Amino acid sequence: MKTLKVRIEPNSSQRKVIDHTIDANRLVYNSLLVACKQVFSEKRELPSVFDLNRITTQIRHNSPYVKDSYSATLYETAKRAHEACKKTLGTHRKEYGEFDIDLYEFNVHGDHFPRFRPKGQFNSFTYPTARDYSVEYVRKNGKKRRMLKLGKVPGLLRCYNQDTVIEGNLKTCTVKRKDMGNHYEYYACIVIEDTPKPYPEPAKGPVGVDIGVSNIAALSDGTVFRNDHIFAKMAKRLAKLQRQLSRALFGSEHYKKLLTRLNHLYEKINNHRKNNTETISAYIVKNHDVIGMEDLSVRALRRISKNRKMTNGYNDASLGTLVRRITDKALSAGREVILVDPKDTSQLCSQCGSIVKKDLSVRVHSCPFCGFTADRDVNGAKNILRRTLAKINGMARPSRSLS
Ligand SMILES: [Zn+2]
């Protein structure tokens, strides 16, 4: 499964239909939350998706506004409402024990039922099957263009990402609307079921990967991906825009214009980070057949960040996403990911195994016992590789030669 996210450019009449469908779905979502709450207060359990579907049908019959929208999307929204309720009740159960709807009314344990979505805070709907939408090809000015046909939306929609090949069975399609300030951007996220292409045989053998903040990833063969601190680079521009925005009159045209610019800048930062994680994970998975990583919770790593500057660095590195992408790509390419004990990986000398204590600010590992000198993270990665190999061989003896 993979998801192709394409920006779509609906014209004004198409936009009207999409906006209407989003709003109708929002109404259904809110009504179903009421239903869930009511059933829960009477029976002490949530209604099933089947029950919610029945209620949805009733809503459709009673409201012409809802009936005008594409009905299959409403049942997807019913699923979504059910999921949301189940999830919030689950978290509540974990933290406070059994959910008591009577106490909820007085907000004893805070908000633990999904919130109602006002206008502007519900921005998507889903076509459940490939019968509800289609990908069409049109010849225009001698060029083949890819267009999207969505259920009930008149005509064909222009879309971006023309070069990405679509192969495999189309599954669902989620249409999203993003508020940029003075205009909306629309996206279609198409889920495609495909057989992953086999990667070419890796050129290099096992590798240890040390992830961190100043070096996003350091490999045991010496390759280092540095953190380029995109947020810090953009900080001046961000601050300027924020300042201008705070002085503008809320809701005015000028305000909306500034907000749009700010949103675009944030998007730029996000895309940059995303590009980094994709490039790094692709490089690692393409070149190595066994990937060793530290078994650590990124959340715990984040918690030690002491100030905002450091937190921004963490966000730039987006370590959680990186680990997830490496694992996902390795899985689809048939590579092995091995998680090892993270204890002392940065302190141990990878050549002689003696402990060399160093602060986080010391970037270079240089061993006073054997004279081995390397980047701190590369040294860590070498230790991770050793543990990985030991785990594969089923013996915890740090003796296999490296290099
Ligand atoms: Zn040493």
Boltz pocket constraint, residues with backbone or C-beta under 6 A from the ligand:
constraints:
  - pocket:
      binder: B
      contacts: [[A, 349], [A, 350], [A, 351], [A, 352], [A, 353], [A, 354], [A, 367], [A, 368], [A, 369], [A, 370], [A, 371], [A, 372]]
      max_distance: 6.0
